[in-house]
Amino acid sequence: MRLAACFLAFAASAAQPPAVTQRLAAIAPRMQALVDEHAMAGCVYLVSQHGETLVNNAVGWRDIEARQPMSTGSLFQIMSMTKPITAAGLMMLVEEGKVVLTDPVERYLPEFAAQPGPEGSPHRRITLYQLLTHTSGMASDPPADRRAEIQYQMALSLADAVKFFAAQPLRTEPGAKWNYSNMGIATIGRVIEVFSGMPYEKFIAQRILTPLGMQDSFFFPDAARIPRIAMLYRAEEGKLTPPGPDVLGGDPLKHRQGAKYPAPEFGLYSTAADVASFYQMMLDGGTYKGTRLLSRSAVEVMTALHTGNLQTFNLGSGNGLAFTVPRDGDSTYDLVSEDSFGHGGAFGTWSFADRSKGLVGVFMVQLTGADSGRPQHIFDAMVEAAIERVK
């Protein structure tokens, strides 16, 4: 299969200089080459500038076995790209005066009052702010003997899962180190439930997804959407194979059938266009098509560096409030400017906004394995090379 399964949509590229159009057009054959190399089954990518879509393309296969081509309407498990959306939900409650970021979590969720410290030692109480910046000291994931039940089978309610998380000992003293914590962001989702008075996923849909027109973003698939969901593949030794049940979200062939856990840390399905709407809202200071969702102050706080020189696993980057943000020049290895913010997902997805160019980029793929992040790095560099910075 060559470019026969590559759907091109250059909505606004005609207004771009020819060099920009040519460079954006070069992304499709490069992505097709990755498909031909069995580095991925397929992808969807979207680039917009100043709110105008420059390119929205689909390359390769949504489902190899069924010979179903990828399309721009394909649905993806965006995994940890859910985290900034959860953070935005909490910031709405902050703006309403219902929660305070520096308050201890136990003020909102009493079960955290008895949380064990590292090796059983006393510890400072963790705050909502530390949960959002991954400095709470909480472990990344549930212990191995419960991880499948919670994150793969998704069999517990959010309330029950967070009660279990609160009983797990901290890895480090709160505030001392950076440690990426899925359990920490899940806890933020539970705080949203408690103070909104509605299930987490309903709050996110009502307050964020619906106002942004994100009609193809959801936590639990219905029958009508299942045919559009891109299959997850594991890349190993030049082959792509379905991964089986032991992955986040469970067996991708079962589409979370019977799941209860909404996973504020990784639970959303979405499309490239929907994710781009969220990033455009953030890039525009909290407004979208004339509707304000967040204050500009909240957006600036969310996308600022909060972790100083603490070491993270992203080269040159630190954390905002659930966003990955630049820490120093090392963060520009993909040609992304130091005036950017974004987040990736466990299955190779990536989304970012670059203020220096008024640029939004979204890369959607369903890939696990050692090189799952490589296609998005190629995408990043090609997009940033195509678009000049605003003078």
N, C-alpha and C positions, 0 to 999 in steps of 0.2 A: 504493500500500500504506500503510495507516495502522497502527493498533495490532494488526491481525490477526496480525502476525508478531512481536509482543512477548510474550515468555513471562515471567510474573510468579511470583516465589517469595518470599513474605514469611514466612520460617520462624519468626522470633522477634519480628516487629514488633508482634504483639498486646500484648506486655509493655511496649512503648514508650508514652510519652505521645502523645496524638493529634497534637500538632503535629509530633513527630518522624516519625510514620508518614506524615502528609500531605506533609511536605517530601521524604521519601525517595520517595514515590509520584510526586512532581513531576518526578523525574529522567527517568522513562521517556518522557513526551511531549516533553521537551526533546531527548532523544536522537533520538526519532522525527523531530522537526523537522529535525535535522541530516541524517538520512537523506533526508528529502523534499527538502532543499536540495542534495542530491548532494555534501554536505561529507564524507560517509563512506558506505560500503555498509551497515554495521551494526556492532554492538558487543555485548560482554558486560561487565557490571560487577557487582562484589560488594562489599558493605559488611558488616563484622562488628564487634561490640563485645564485649569480654571473652570472646572465643571463640565467641560466638553469632552466627550469620548473621542479619542483619537484612533483607537483600535480595540476591538473586542473579538478575539479569535479562538477557535477550537481546532485542535490538532490531534490526530490519532484516534484511539478507541476508548469508548466509555466502558465497553465490556468485550474483551478479546474473544472469549469462548462463544458468546452469542453473536459476534461480528456486528456489534452495534457501534457506530461511529460516535465520537464525542461531538457535542454541540454546545453552543454558548449558553443554552438553558440547562445544561447538565448540573446535577446537584452533587455536592461534595460534603464529606465530614470535614469541617474546617478545624476541628480539634482545638488547640490552644489559642487560635484566633478568636475563640469565644471569650477569653479572659478580659480584653479591653471592653467588650460589650457589657460584661458583668460589672466591671469597674464603673462604667458610665451609669449603670443602674444605681449603684450605691451613691455616686456623686449627686444624683437627683435627690436622694434622701438627705444628703448633707446640705444641699441648697435649701431644702425645706425645713432644716433645723431639727430633723428627727434623729440623726446620728451625728457624732463628732469623731473625726478621724483619729484623734489622739486618745480617745477613751479606750480603756481595756475591753477586750472582747467579752469578758465575763459579765460586764454591765448589760450586755444584750443577750448573751447566751450563758446562763449560769453554770452550765456544765464545765465551762473552761476554768472555773475557780479552783478545781481540783486537778488540773492538768499537771502531770509529773514533769519536772525539769530534767535537764540532761543528767543521766545516770541517777535519777531520783533526787537531785539537789534542788534547793530552793531557787527560784528565778523571778525576774521581773515579769509582770503580767504583760502578755502580748496585746498590741493595739491593732485597730483596724488598719491604720497606716502601715504597720509592719506586715500585715497580711498582703496588702496590695503591692508592696515593694519587695516581697520575698525575703524579708529580714526578720520574720517572726521566730525563726528557729524550728518551725515545724518541718517534719520530713516531707519529701516530695510526694510519696505515694503511700497507701496503706501497706502494712506488712504483708509478706508473700502469702501467708495463709488466709488472708481475707481479700487480697487484691482482686482476684477473679470474681468474687461475689459482688463487689462494689463497682469496679471499673470495667469489667468485661461483661458480666451478666447483667449489671446495673439493676440488681434485685432489691436494693434497699431504697427507702424514701430518702430525700435529702436530709430530713430531720434526724433519722436514725443513723445515717452515714456520718453526719457531723458530730453526733454524740459519741460515736466510736472514735472519730478523729481526736476529739477533746481528751480522750482517755490515753492517747499515745504519748509517750515521753518526747519532749523536745530534743532535737539533735544538738542545738547550740543555745546559748543565752540569747534571748530576744535582743535584736539590734546589733549583735556582735559580728555576724557574718551574713553573706548573701547565700541563700539556699533555695533554689527553685522549688516551690511547693504547690502542687495541685490541691492538696488538702486545705491549704490556706485560702486559695481562691474559692474553693467549694464552701468554706466557712462564710465568706463574704456573701455568697448566694443565699445561705441560710439566714443571715442578718437581713437581707432584703425581704425574705419571706416574712420574718417576724414583724418588721416595721411597716411593710406595705399592706399586711393583712391578706395577702393572696399568694398562691403558689409562685415560686421564683419564675418559672417559665411563662406564666400568665402575665406577671409584671413586666418582664422583658418584652413580651409580644405587645402589650398594651402601650408601654411608655417609650419603646425604642423602635421595634421592628415595624409596627403599623405606621407611626408618623413618618418614618423614613421610606415607606413604600416597599419594605423588604418582604414582599409577599411569598417569596420562595425560601424563607429562613424559618427554621422550626427545630424542635428538639426530638420529636418522635414522629417518624414517617407515617403518613396515611397511605392507603392502597393506591390512590391516584398518583402519588409522587414516586412510588418505588421504581417504576420503569425508567425514571430519569436519573437515578442515583448511579454515580460512577463507581465501578468496582475497585476495591483495594487490591494492590499487588505487592508482593515481596520481590525485590530484585536481588538475585544471587547468581553469580557465575554466568552472567549473560542471559539469564532466563527470568521470566516473570511468572510467578505462581500465586494463587490465592493464599493468604496467610493462615487461614484456620481461625479458631475461636479465641486464641490467647493474645488478643490485641485490645487496645482501648475501644470501647464501644461494642466489643464482641464480634462474633462471626459476621463479616459484612454481608454474607448471603442471607442472613436472617433479619437484617434491618431492624435490630433492637426489638424484636417481637417480645411483648410482655415486660419490657423494661419499665422501671419506676424512677430510677435515678436520673435527674435531668442533667447532671454534670455541669455546673456553672463554670468549671475549668476546661471543659472540652466538648460540650454536648451539642453544639449547633451544627446543623446542616445548612448550607447556603449556596448561592451562586456568585460568580465573579461580580456581576452587576449589583447585587444586593450589598456585598461587602464594600464595594466602591462607594455606595451611598453613605455608609457609616463613616468612611474615611473622609469623604467630601464634607460631611457635617463637621467633623473635627477640624479639618483644614479651614473651614469657614467660620471658626470660632464658636461652634455650638449651634449654628442655624442650618436649616436645610429647606430650600425653596420657600423662604419667608417664614418658616416655623422655627422657633427657638426651642431646642431640647435641653441644652446646657448653657450655662453662662460662659462668657469668654474667660472669666477667671478660673472656672473649673477646668476648661480645656487646657489653659496654660499650666495649671498645676499638674494635671494628668500627664502632660507631655514634657515636663521638665525632668532633669536628672535629680533623683533623690537618694541614690546609693553611693555618691561620692566615688572614692577609689576602691570600693569593695570589688573583689574579683568575681566575675560572673562567667558563664560558659560561652558568652557571645563576645568575640574578639573586639576589644575597644569599646564595648557598649555596657551600659548599666540599665537601671530600671527607673521609669516614671511610676505612675500609679497603674500597674498592670500593662504598661507599654514598654517595649524595648526602645531605648533612646541612646544616642551617642554619648560616650564618656570622653573620648579623645580621638585623635586623628586615625588611630588604628581601625576605627569603626567604618572608615570610608573604603574598605577593601573591595566592595562591590560598586564603587563609584558613587554611592549614596552620600549626600552632603551631611555635614554635621548639624544641619537644621532640619532633621527628619525624625520620624517616629514610626513604629510599626510593630508587628508581631507575626511569628510563624506558627505552624502547627505540626503535630507529630507525623503527619502523613505527607510532608513536603510542601504544604501550602505556605504562602507568604503574602503579606499585605503591608503597604507602607504609604506614607505621605511625605513629600519633600517640599517644605515651605519655600525653599530658595527657587523653586521652579513652578510652584502652584500645581504640583504633580501628584497624582495618585496612581499606584500600581498594585495590581492584584494578580497573583499567580496561583492557579488551582490545579492540583494533581493528587492522586491517591496512591502513594508509594511509601513503602516501609523498607528498611534495610540500611546498610552502612552508608550508602551514597544517596539517601532519599532527599537530602538538601541540595545536591549539586545542580539539578535543573533550575531551581529558583535563583541560585547565585548567577547562573548564566543569564537568566531573564533580567535580573536586576541590572547587571553591567550593561547589557544591550539597551535597555530602556534609558538608563541615565546617560549613556553615550549619545543617544539620539536627541535628547532634549537639552537645550542650552539653559543656563541659569538666567533668571530675570535680573537685568541690570539695575 
